[in-house]
Amino acid sequence: VQLVESGGGLVQPGGSLRLSCAASGFTFSNYAMSWYRQAPGNERELVASITNGGGATYYGESVKGRFTISRDNAKNTVLLQMNSLKPEDTAVYYCHTRRLARDYWGQGTQVTVSS
């Protein structure tokens, strides 16, 4: 299983970024996918999740209405569209899946929201 994130960077408050996670090594369309984030000194927190078929999503309270998770099962890709970014969204963002009772993580991509 391999998860590779991209799309992070530096953005001003109020701006937008789109993160992408390319998955390989497993049957992507069979598994739910999630985005987590971890800021310095904080625990890793769940940002958003999407079911294997994309029919249902979940969002953490702090990102509801601003972030959108989606997936393309034909391209083995999960996306996180982040709008109206705030300084408190600054963190390393990780792609995640759970397969056969084991958690898999990408290497993370840094998102920094600052003026």
N, C-alpha and C positions, 0 to 999 in steps of 0.2 A: 504494500500500500504506500502510495506517495501522494502527498498533498503539497502543492507549491502555490504560495500566495504572491500576488503582485498588485501594484496600484497605489501603494502608500506614498506619503510625501508630506510636504509642508503646505498648509492652506490657511488662509485668513479666516477668522470667525465669520460665520454666515456663509462660507463657501461650501463646495461639494467635492466629493471624491467617490470613485467607484473602485472597490476592491474586487479582485478576481482570484479564484482558487481552481487550479487545474488538478484534477484527480486522475490517478492511474493505479493499476495493479489490483483492481477489484471491480465487481459489477456495480458501477456507480448508481444505476437506476434502481437498485434494490435497497439503498440505504438513505436514511435521513442525514442531513448535513447541517452543520452549525458554524456560526462565527462566535468566537470568544475574544475578549480583550483583557489586557493586564497593564495597568499603569504602575509606575515605580512605587513600591511600598504597599501596593494593594494586592488583594487576591485576584485570581483570574475569574472573570465574570462572563456569564452567557449574555450575548448581545442579541442573537436571532437564530432561529432554527427553521428548517423547512423539511417537510416529509418527502419520502422517496419520489413520489409522483408530482410533487409541487402543489398539491391541493390544499395544504394547510401550512400555516406559518405561526411562529411565536416570536414576540419581541419583548426584550427587557423594558421595564417601565421608563427608564431614562432615555430610550431611543424611539419609543413609539411615536408615530407620526412624522418622524424625520428620516428613518432608515427603512430600506426595503430589501429583503432577501429574495433572490430568485435563482432558478437553476435551468440549465440547458442539458438535458440528459443525452442529447445527440452529440454534444461536445464535451461531456464529462466535466462540466464547469458549474461552479456556484458563484454567484455575484452578491455583493453588498453595496447598494447605492446609498450613500450617506449625504444628506442634505442638511442645511442649516447647522453646520458644524459649530461646536462650542469648544472652548479651551479644555473643558473637562472630558471631552472625547479623546484627548491625547492619550495614546497607549500603543502597545504592540498588539496587533490584531492577528488572531490565529484561526485557521480553518480546522474543523474537527469532524471526525466521524467515529462511530462505534461499530465494530464488526466482530462478531464471535466473542463478545464479552471483553473486547480489548479496545482501548481508546487510541486513536491515531491523530497526530497533530502535524501541521505544517511548521515551517521554520519561523513564521511570523513576518509581518510587514509593519513598519513603523508609520503611525499617523500622528502628525503634530499639528495642532491648531493654535496658531499664534499670530499676532499682528506684528 
